[in-house]
């Protein structure tokens, strides 16, 4: 998967990364490809 990092000076670096999945919940986040919606659901 591609990861993107933005430095304080605004420069952007894109690099390849391998996600680490340790728990069933993390696997669910990865399958859905959107952790924000899952976190939002937990807050409501």
BAPALO-746951 format. One record per residue (C-alpha): residue number from 1; x, y, z. Coordinates in Angstrom, 2 decimals, padded with zeros to 5 digits. Each point is the difference from the previous one (the first is absolute). Layout:
<nodes>
pos,px,py,pz
NUM,X,Y,Z
...
</nodes>
This chain:
<nodes>
pos,px,py,pz
1,000.00,000.00,000.00
2,001.15,003.55,-000.59
3,000.62,002.32,002.93
4,000.28,003.78,-000.21
5,001.87,002.19,002.49
6,-000.03,003.79,000.06
7,002.89,001.78,001.73
8,-000.28,003.23,001.95
9,001.43,001.88,-003.00
10,-002.82,-001.34,-002.20
11,002.08,-002.45,-001.98
12,-001.74,-003.30,-000.72
13,001.51,-003.47,-000.18
14,-001.87,-003.04,-001.28
15,001.38,-003.44,000.79
16,-000.99,-003.66,000.07
17,-001.05,-001.42,003.35
18,-001.18,-003.38,001.25
19,-002.83,000.34,002.55
20,000.37,-001.89,003.26
21,-003.21,-001.65,001.18
22,000.08,-001.42,003.53
23,-003.65,-000.33,001.05
24,-003.32,-000.98,-001.56
25,-001.18,003.61,000.44
26,002.99,001.29,-001.98
27,-000.77,-002.56,-002.72
28,-003.54,001.37,-000.18
29,001.31,003.57,-000.33
30,002.35,-001.12,-002.77
31,-002.72,-001.90,-001.88
32,-002.28,003.04,000.11
33,002.96,002.26,-000.95
34,-001.38,002.76,002.20
35,000.85,000.20,003.69
36,-001.63,003.41,000.40
37,-003.54,-001.28,-000.60
38,000.52,-002.81,002.53
39,001.34,002.39,002.63
40,-002.88,002.39,-000.66
41,-002.52,-002.81,000.53
42,001.57,-000.85,003.36
43,-000.32,003.62,001.18
44,-003.73,000.20,-000.72
</nodes>
